[in-house]
Amino acid sequence: MLKKVKNKGRHRAANEYYYHLRDEGIDYLFSAPQLEAAYQRALGNPEDLDWGEFQEDFWLGIFYGTVLGSLLCGVVYGVYIWIG
């Protein structure tokens, strides 16, 4: 996941913000033009993109969000009944 970070103590010609990416314990900083170039490269080469892992992570996130959200609602309702 990308996170926008402020360039602290920057040189006046440097970018004000960078985009931070951590992948397998390695940190990367990208400027906005570098991200745009990567986006255009991905659009031009869709056959090189592997969506399988992303789709699995997406559905796993939906599953956990639904289960944990339901449990949290039950706990909050139980506390409300117990207090109320």
Secondary structure as GFF3:
##gff-version 3
##sequence-region A 1 84
A	DSSP	beta_strand	3	6	.	.	.	ID=ss1
A	DSSP	beta_strand	17	23	.	.	.	ID=ss2
A	DSSP	beta_strand	26	30	.	.	.	ID=ss3
A	DSSP	alpha_helix	32	44	.	.	.	ID=ss4
A	DSSP	three_ten_helix	46	48	.	.	.	ID=ss5
A	DSSP	alpha_helix	52	83	.	.	.	ID=ss6
###
